[in-house]
Amino acid sequence: MQGVKDNVAVLILAAGLGTRMKSDRAKVLHDILGEPMIIYVTKTAASIAGENVVIVVGHQAEIVRKTVSKELDASFALQEKQLGTGHAVMCGLPYLLEKIENVVILCGDVPLLTPGTIMALVDSHEKGKNHITVLAVEVEDPTGYGRMVVEDNQSVAKIVEEADASAEEKDIRIINSGVYCVQKEFLQYSLGEIKADNKQKELYLTDIIEVGKRDKKRVCMVIGDDPSEIIGVNSIDDLKEAEKLMKKRIGKTT
């Protein structure tokens, strides 16, 4: 498969129910143009990592597993309790092959991300010999997203979730996409260092940034060209918007 990198794995977080979808179905199983949104994400992942794809499942785990397995020979990790993104990644770590050097982390409810954007993230990460590289985008309205707090040299100081952001931090328009490329050894170490000392009492994956800064590691970001690629589907309105954008994209390429 062209473009596949043997030393890279993709870990997809797909355990959530998605209560705002007003449905009993797991969020990632909702259709976009007749195909479950998780399939768009897994196809993109496979274009980068081949069969080195691990999907963290939770709600309706068996249905998600069967749906994905029709398209891809992936590995599945079960997150029995949803205790945050950091915890979800912990659940997936044991399924990574020994040869893997870098791990791309994606969300199963972000179906518009393209292989080109992920490959640019991985290339920047590898060329810079970074420990963590975050995909960020600049948007007009950052409401609801984690803000990228950047130092003078443009390295990432931290990512602040909206619930924990100060008034000044809420004005930042460069946001976290929730997509990362992380050196595997550092990922394993840093997840053991984070704590659930936030308003949600969850383990935030974003806290590995502060671990990296504390330990003087290379923590950088890549700003994506198209903010629409990182739209997360959290509601029926989001689903309609994603479907509209996907239809437009397919119209351009056919």
N, C-alpha and C positions, 0 to 999 in steps of 0.2 A: 504493500500500500504506500503510495507516494506521500512523503512528508512525515511518516510515522517515525517517532524517536524511541528507540529501544530503552533508553535510560530514564524515560519520563512515564509516570503513571498519572491518570486522572481520577480524582475522587469526587463523586457527585453526591451532594447532600439532598436526600429525597424522602425524609422520614415524616414530614409534616402533614397534618390533616388539612389545614387551611380553613379555619372556621368562617372567615369572611367570604368564602366561596358559596356559603349557604347551601352546602351539599354534604352528603355522607361520604362522598367519594374522596380518596386521597387527592390532594391538590395536583400532584404531578400527572394524574391520570385524566385530567380534563383535556378535551380535544381542542386543537387548533387546526382548522381546515381538515377535519376528519382524522387527525392523528394525535395521540396523546402527547402532551408537551414534553414529557420525559424522553420521548424518542428523538425529538430534535436535539436535545442536549446530548444524548448518548451517541448519536451519529457524529456530532461535532467532536466529542471526546475521542471516539474511535479513529477519526481522521488524524489525530495527533499521536495517540498512544496505542493504537491497534487494540489488542485484547487486554492491555494493562489498564483496565477500567474497573474501579470499585464503586459500587453504588450503596450508599447507606440508606437502608429502608426502615420504616417504622409502622405507621398506619397502613393497613391493608398490604402488608409486606409481601404476601404470597401473590397477590394480584399484580403488584408492581413488578415482582420478579418474573412472573410469566409473561407479562406484556413486553418487558425489555428483552427477555431471552429469545423471543421470536425474531429479533433483529440483531442481537449481539451476544457473543459468548463472554459475558462480564462476570465479575465476582460480586457477591452481595454480603453486606455486613448489617446486622440487626442492631438498631438503637431502640431498646425496649422502652426507655423513658426519655422524653425529649428534654434534655437538661442544657440545651444551648449548642451553638455551632462548634465550639471547642470540644465538647463532649462527643458530638457526632463524628468529628474527625478522629478522635481517639478510638472510636468503635471501628473505624475503617483501617487504621494503621496495621493491624496484624495481617491484613490481606495483601499488603504490598510485597512484591517480590524483592529478593535480596539485591538484585542488580539495579533496582531503581535508585537514581540519584536525586531527582527532583520530582515534586508532586504538584500538579495543578489541581486546585480546588474550585469546583463549580457548584452552582445551585441548580437543583432540578426544576425550579420554577422560573428560570431565566432562559427562555427558548430561542431568543433572537441572536445570541452570541455566535459569531462566525469563526470558522477555523483560522482564518487569516489573522484575526485579532488575538486569538490565543497563541498562535505561533509567534507573533511579534512579541508577546509577553515572555514566552519561553526563551526566545533568542536574546532579548534584552537581559533577562535573568542570567543566562549562561555567559554571555559576553562580559557582563559586569562582575561575574563571579559573586553574585549577590546571595545572601542567606534568605531574604524575603523580597519578592517583587510583587507589588499590588497593582492591579488594573484600576485606574481611576478615570473619571470623566468630569468635565465641567458642565454644569447645568444652570439654567436660569432660576429654577426653584428647587432647592435641595431638601425640602421638607420630607422627613421620613427616612432619610439616608444618613449613614455614618459620615462624618466630616473628616477630611484629610488635613491633619495639622502638620505643616511642613516647616523644616528648619531653613536657615539662610542658604545653605548649600543644596537645597532642594531634596535632601533626603527626608524620609518620613519620620516625624517625631512620634506620632501616635494617631490612632483613629478613634474618634469619639462618637459613640452612639447618640442618637438624638435625645434619648431619655436622660442621658448623663451630660449633655453639652451645656456650656455656659451660653449666655446671650451673645457674646462675641464669637464663640465657636459656631453658633447656629448661622452666622452670616457668611461662613465659608461656603463657596459654591463648587469647590472641587470635592467630589464625593467618592466614597468607596463603592466599587461595583460588587463586592463580595467575591471577586475572582482573584486568586493568588497563585503564584508559583513559589514554592518553598523548598529549600534544600531538605532532603528527607531526614538526615541526622539531626538537623536543627529543629525540624518540626517535632520529632519525637521528644527531644529534650525540652523544648519550650512549652509544649502542652502539659508537661509535668510541673511547670513553674507557675501556671496561671491559677487564679482563684475566683470563686463566684462572689466577689465582694462588690456587687452592683445592685441597682434597684430591682432588676429582674431575678436576681439570685441564680444566674446562669453562668456557665463557662463560655465566655466570648472568644471566638477564634481571633478576633482583632487584638486581643491582649498579648498575643505573641509578638506584636510589633514593639511593645514596651519592653518585653524580655530581650528582644534583639538590640534595642537601643541601650539598655542597661549593660549588656555584655559586649557593647561596641562592635556589633555585627553590621554587615552591609544591608540596610533596609531602604529600598528604593521604590519608585512608582513609575508606571508607564501611563500616559494619558491617552485614552482611546479616541479615535476620530469621530465616532458616531455614538452619541449618548443613548440613542434608541436601542442599541444592542443589549444594553444592560437592564432594560425594563424588567422588573420582577412582576410576576402574576400573583397578586394577593386577593383579588376580588373579581367579580363578574365583569366590571367595567375594564379592569386591567386585561382580562382575557379577550374582550372585544377589541381593545386597542392593539394587543399583540397579533390578533388575527388580521386586523386591517393592515398592519405593517408587514406581516408575512405575505399577505396577498399582493401587496405592492412590490415586495422584493421578488416574488416569483414572477410577477408580471414583467419585471425588468429583465429577467434572465431567460425568459422563454419566448 
